[in-house]
Amino acid sequence: FKRRVSIFGCDAFSVFSNKSLAIAPGLETGVVKSDLVCSKGGEFGTALNLQIFLAVWDKVISDGVFLRHGWTVKADPDAVFFADRLRPL
């Protein structure tokens, strides 16, 4: 967060959870309407997290921050993300 890397290198960013958490000084999570619990299943035992995914996008839309920017990216916490590579597009 302090170094402005990964998603924090973007012009705007949000972090979501099912409760308000102080991630770092000046950074708190947005709260989504979900317990963030899902089953695993299917051939590969993947997370069946559609409802969590939809709850997060509902929050993204209701917050409206995305409306002030040219693009929006959904990234998982463990993702390697280079905002500088996407920005020129």
C-alpha positions as CSV (number, residue, x, y, z in Angstrom):
1,F,0.0,0.0,0.0
2,K,2.7,2.5,1.0
3,R,4.8,1.6,-2.0
4,R,1.9,2.0,-4.4
5,V,2.5,-1.4,-6.1
6,S,0.1,-4.0,-7.5
7,I,-3.5,-2.8,-7.2
8,F,-2.3,0.1,-5.1
9,G,-0.5,1.5,-8.1
10,C,-3.8,2.3,-9.7
11,D,-5.4,5.7,-9.7
12,A,-8.1,4.3,-7.4
13,F,-8.5,1.0,-5.6
14,S,-10.8,-0.8,-3.2
15,V,-10.4,-3.8,-0.9
16,F,-13.5,-5.7,0.2
17,S,-14.3,-7.9,3.2
18,N,-17.4,-8.9,5.1
19,K,-16.5,-6.5,7.9
20,S,-14.7,-3.2,8.1
21,L,-11.0,-3.9,8.7
22,A,-8.0,-1.5,8.9
23,I,-5.6,-2.9,6.4
24,A,-3.0,-0.2,6.8
25,P,-3.1,3.4,8.1
26,G,-5.5,5.2,5.7
27,L,-6.9,2.0,4.2
28,E,-10.0,0.2,5.3
29,T,-12.0,-2.5,3.6
30,G,-15.4,-1.8,2.0
31,V,-18.1,-4.1,3.5
32,V,-19.9,-6.6,1.3
33,K,-23.1,-8.4,2.1
34,S,-21.7,-11.9,2.3
35,D,-20.2,-14.2,4.9
36,L,-17.5,-15.0,2.3
37,V,-18.0,-18.7,2.8
38,C,-18.5,-21.1,-0.1
39,S,-18.4,-24.8,-0.9
40,K,-15.9,-26.5,-3.2
41,G,-16.9,-28.7,-6.0
42,G,-16.9,-29.7,-9.6
43,E,-14.3,-31.9,-11.3
44,F,-11.4,-29.9,-10.0
45,G,-12.7,-29.0,-6.5
46,T,-12.8,-25.3,-7.2
47,A,-14.5,-22.6,-5.1
48,L,-18.2,-22.3,-5.8
49,N,-18.1,-18.6,-5.1
50,L,-20.5,-17.0,-7.5
51,Q,-22.6,-15.5,-4.7
52,I,-19.5,-13.9,-3.2
53,F,-18.4,-12.6,-6.6
54,L,-21.8,-11.1,-7.2
55,A,-21.8,-9.5,-3.7
56,V,-18.5,-7.8,-4.4
57,W,-19.6,-6.5,-7.8
58,D,-22.8,-5.2,-6.2
59,K,-20.6,-3.2,-3.8
60,V,-18.3,-2.0,-6.6
61,I,-21.4,-0.7,-8.5
62,S,-23.0,0.9,-5.5
63,D,-19.8,2.7,-4.5
64,G,-19.5,4.1,-8.0
65,V,-15.8,4.8,-7.9
66,F,-15.4,2.9,-11.2
67,L,-17.4,5.6,-13.0
68,R,-14.6,8.1,-12.6
69,H,-12.0,5.8,-14.4
70,G,-11.5,4.2,-17.8
71,W,-11.1,0.7,-16.7
72,T,-11.8,-1.7,-13.7
73,V,-9.8,-4.8,-12.7
74,K,-10.9,-7.5,-10.2
75,A,-7.7,-9.0,-8.7
76,D,-7.3,-11.6,-6.0
77,P,-5.2,-10.8,-3.0
78,D,-2.4,-13.1,-4.2
79,A,-2.4,-11.8,-7.8
80,V,0.6,-10.1,-9.4
81,F,-0.7,-7.0,-11.0
82,F,1.1,-4.3,-13.0
83,A,-1.0,-1.2,-13.3
84,D,1.6,0.5,-15.5
85,R,1.2,-2.2,-18.1
86,L,-2.5,-1.8,-18.3
87,R,-2.7,2.0,-18.0
88,P,-1.6,2.8,-21.6
89,L,-4.3,0.6,-23.1
